[in-house]
Amino acid sequence: MANKLSSTGLNEFQDQLKAQKTPENVVVYFSASKKEDGTPWCPDCATADPVVESQLDSLSDKLIFLYARIDRPLWKETDPSDNVLKSEHNVKCLPTLMRWAKPERVGEDECKDSETVKKFLSAQHAI
């Protein structure tokens, strides 16, 4: 089973990512932070989260799974150049599941499909 980490907010995410000695082994799941009632503020994330989470037990123990919970104000910044996730990390939608050191990713509707998520994550075993 993969080593699972979770962060809330950009600074915590960046700190956890910098702490990884092997970024090529990192799979990042960008999703919405939770509201007071415990549900994500993003409806697509609310649907995708259980799908992604259901596949985590099958991940290789060589992988690091980083669950990056993104706050609504950060995501909704109107100027994309001010949004580090969009401008520097090329995250175009929430949810997004990506292999950190490579351009491999699935996003939004793909994250809601269990077969697509399973296929993406099983491909990550070959490190």
Secondary structure as GFF3:
##gff-version 3
##sequence-region A 1 127
A	DSSP	beta_strand	3	8	.	.	.	ID=ss1
A	DSSP	alpha_helix	10	18	.	.	.	ID=ss2
A	DSSP	three_ten_helix	23	25	.	.	.	ID=ss3
A	DSSP	beta_strand	26	32	.	.	.	ID=ss4
A	DSSP	alpha_helix	43	53	.	.	.	ID=ss5
A	DSSP	three_ten_helix	56	58	.	.	.	ID=ss6
A	DSSP	beta_strand	64	70	.	.	.	ID=ss7
A	DSSP	alpha_helix	72	75	.	.	.	ID=ss8
A	DSSP	three_ten_helix	80	82	.	.	.	ID=ss9
A	DSSP	alpha_helix	84	87	.	.	.	ID=ss10
A	DSSP	beta_strand	96	99	.	.	.	ID=ss11
A	DSSP	beta_strand	105	107	.	.	.	ID=ss12
A	DSSP	three_ten_helix	108	112	.	.	.	ID=ss13
A	DSSP	alpha_helix	114	123	.	.	.	ID=ss14
###
